[in-house]
Amino acid sequence: MTGNPFYLLYEINAPSDLRKLPKEKLEKVCEQLRCFLIDTLSETPGHFGASLGVVELTVALHYVFNTPVDKLVWDVGHQAYGHKILTGRRDQFSTLRQYKGLSGFPTPKESEYDVFGVGHSSTSISAALGMAMANQLNNDPSNVVAVIGDGALSGGMAFEALNNASEKNPNLLIILNDNNMSIDPNVGGLNNYLIKISASETYNRLRNKVWDFLGLFKWFGRKTRRLVSKVGDSTKSFIFKDSNLFEALNIRYFGPVDGHDVEQLVKLLEQLKKIQGPKILHIITKKGKGFHPAETNQTLFHAPGKFDKTTGKQVVSTNGDEPPLYQKVFGETLLELARANDKIVGITPAMLSGSSMSIMNKEMPHRVFDVGISEQHAVTFAAGLAQSGMIPFCNIYSSFSQRAYDQIIHDVALQGLNVVLCLDRGGLVGADGATHHGAYDLAFLNCIPNITIASPMNEQEFRNLLYTAQQNPLGPFVIRYPRGRGTVKDWRTTMERMESATGRTICEGSDVAVLSIGHVGNFVQQAIQISGKAGQVAHYDMRFLKPLDLSLLFDVFSKFKKIITVEDGTTTGGLGTSVLDFLNRNNYSAKVVVMGIPDYFVEHGKPEELYHECGYDAEGIAGAINKLMSETSK
């Protein structure tokens, strides 16, 4: 016996090494893998509870299936930490979510075992179905497995894929990891249905007898097995009074089973591998399994940051005297507005805590709607509320709002409805990386008619925008704000209506004008000081991307020949593009430097590292100011 607590885990440098072990050692592998995750993630923050919950499943999958020939698609992707460790990335795992380190999600650029990039949810069945159909067309006998969990089955795309799979009859295994959680507890009819299945003692007792019966007669041939299968289906229908949802879609259903019994999982997967056609294995797991604080507070330990691995206590680095998170300002202000206006309702697609809409939910649960991981539905649901005279504040993370683009255009903007779309996590969000950066919202919303787009520079502007957005008849109103802290400590000021298309002058100057939108205006203020050009550089906070403050732009272009635009969004299609368009339409002559997120997918790292990489941190803006001022005007 070695003194290394991970003596088995350190022998596994690829799944082929795992498959050399006898089944009796798999439980010890799971124990060591879980301890390795706890040790590492207590120091290297990431998504914690989800990967602890699928340790046994991860080991069983790589033990039974010949990965990467057999393909595993993880959904949502933050369940895949154990998968990364078992597929040759153990020694790099301490770089997780750090600049130039491992991604927090599966990505094919990182490993051949990551067969599909999964940062958003509810995509696995569609992708796996495509792979299974390709196998069918190419006469490839390899297996395809989709692991869907952490609330991802509530997404509409998953239902679309299930419907399609029932028709195409592919050789596809879908594993439903049922832990009754996404970040907050799962909601909706599907969740209630799964609870009904998993909690039925009668069904589970009869199911086990049927499975045992099937085992006794497994040598009798296909007809007997088909007969016993029909008995099992009838058992399900008899107990639940209606057909099993998955069986009704012509997808063989197996379960529910204990997702923390690794040897049982191995046996089941070996059997299921021999059954052709689409099938679903329903496993019951506990998010945060094996770490008591994570089991008892699953929302907090979804992504807890640094914590003490013995006590579970979070390591807090703040001094308590910092400006608040934009998310907190949103939650507190929304509640304040809702108290004064009974038409206001809140909507969020499974981000109740993350968006801080949980603050309003505690006091007014009947006016807050968590619709599950369903961004498209969230937007059109908001449109229906608005059509009926309510004022919905629909809070969606910027990156996830991409999934509801058609609904924003067709169901909200085209109809001129007063939906307030609050886009949280706008701009570069940090460690979650390319799948989660809110890089494109300013650009893809900018081309939509009949819409107001605004972004605050600080908490006071944010409150004023939230207050303004409830005023009819403004129509669709987008407020876009970043992840993290603002700059104003005393932010609970009296709210005032903000006129649309009005920017403001932050400071006057004589040689260069800098136009910014959103929180990055604070970077500009720092840059002016760093450049040493105070008094020579004017700074304007545009506040509104659409409609633009045209009077301000006429004034700027009549005074300045050197102009810089700064935004925490893609340089294509946002503020810079709009300013250049204004220049061309009005026949001005000026040098315009556009700063923001370049035209490539920015990876993960600390926000300040990414701002620097993209060149629009305070240092980068100061450099652009000095370079522009050193150029001789033509």
Secondary structure by P-SEA (a helix, b strand, c coil): ccccccccccccccaaaaaaccccaaaaaaaaaaaaaaaaaaccccccaaaaaaaaaaaaaaaccccccbbbbbccccccaaaaaaaccccccccccccccccccccccccccccccccccccaaaaaaaaaaaaaaacccbbbbbbbcccccccaaaaaaaaaaaaaccbbbbbbbcccccccccccaaaaaaaaaaacaaaaaaaaaaaaaaaaaccccaaaaaaaaaaaaaaaaaaaccccccccccccccccccccaaaaaaaaaaaaaacccbbbbbbbbbcccccaaaaacccccccccccccccccccccccccccccaaaaaaaaaaaaaaacccbbbbbccccccccccccccccccccccccccaaaaaaaaaaaaaaccccccccccccccccccccccccccccccccccccccccccccccccccccccccccccccbbbbbbccaaaaaaaaaaaacccccbbbbbbbcccccccccccbbbbbcccbbbbccccccbbbbbcccaaaaaaaaaaaacccccbbbbbcccccccaaaaaaaaaacccbbbbbbcccccccaaaaaaaaaaaaccbbbbbbbcccccccccccaaaaaaaacccaaaaaaaaaaaaacccc
